[in-house]
Amino acid sequence: MNIGEISGKSGLPAKTIRYYEDIGLITPQRSENGYRRFSDTDLHKLTFLGRARALGFSIEDCRTLMAMYEDESRASSDVKLVATEHLNRIDEKIAQLQSMRSTLSHLVSECAGDNRPDCPILNDLACGKS
């Protein structure tokens, strides 16, 4: 498969595929004229990486997960640890977003939204107090 074909089958843009090659996540073969030639194994890896990235795993987590996937002697507890750590980071982000939402919701409700210049939203942004 060429890069256009594998891009269509994997759902990843060609630019992303080239990037994954540049950082060593995949290593497609090269034809005599230098064009990339992708195998079914490359397609599987790209699909794997696309799914992992869609779940928010970092590039380094993807590298670790790919190595674990390819290591048939891996312990599932090691995979679970990587996923659990990522899940904890997601939970932290959710908590931060909920706090941001609560603060902003309060500020929006306190703002009259009329022609007066007084605005609790701007006051909070300037002073860090709500």
Buried (B, 14 or more C-beta within 10 A) or exposed (E): BEBEEBBEBBEBEBEBBBBBBEEEBBEBEEEEEEEBEBEEEBBEBBBBBBEBBEBEBEBEBBBBBBEBBEEEEEEEEEBEEBBEEBEEBEEEEEEEEEEEEEEEEBBEEEBEEEEEEEBBBEBBEEEEEE
